[in-house]
């Protein structure tokens, strides 16, 4: 597929590229419409990224779906913000018949209010926790996701309390990922696979398993 950077990209492109059903597309459009409305008053995402919302936010989130193992019972999204990637993944999981419990952590109350409104509008089944991740109690999930939340070494510390023996951590990262991996390796052991981003040529998806802290 050709690079999507700096190209016009919209709902039709999503439907063609990702083979998305009309029902899923309708839910995603409803989500984007609500985000556009709320963003005029609450600045949930930058104006520049909203102008390219289908590539910068929707596709960027959707591309994690194929990396979620079949049969995953539960997923936690750290620092969900305006719903990326967690709420988008919840929409896809619901519409494709995957019975996965989705928990969204977000510290900002207004963003939590938006997440609830978006879940109500799209029918996505999510549990929204208005809490700081640093204060989260240990709880095991099959998948942990995050986007633009923190440098990798700090992100792994957040994710560590949610690990099962076979948990998959899916983190969207930018062009500084090599340096972040080198720094994180000083404190963490892990099995890492890197996947090229389909929404950003400089982006990378990290798939991390067997996360353990170096004493």
ABEGO torsion letter per residue (X at the ends): XBBABGBBBBAAAAAAAAGBBAAAAAAAAAAAAAAAAAAAAAGABBAAAAAAAAAAAAAAAAAAAAABBBGBABBBBBGAEAGOAAAAAAAAAAAAGBBBBBBBBBABAAAAAAAAAAAAAAGBBBBBBBBBAAABBBBBBABBBBBGABBAAAAAAAAAAABBAABBBBBBBBAAAAAAAAAAAAABBBBBBBBBBAABAABBBBBBBGBBBBX
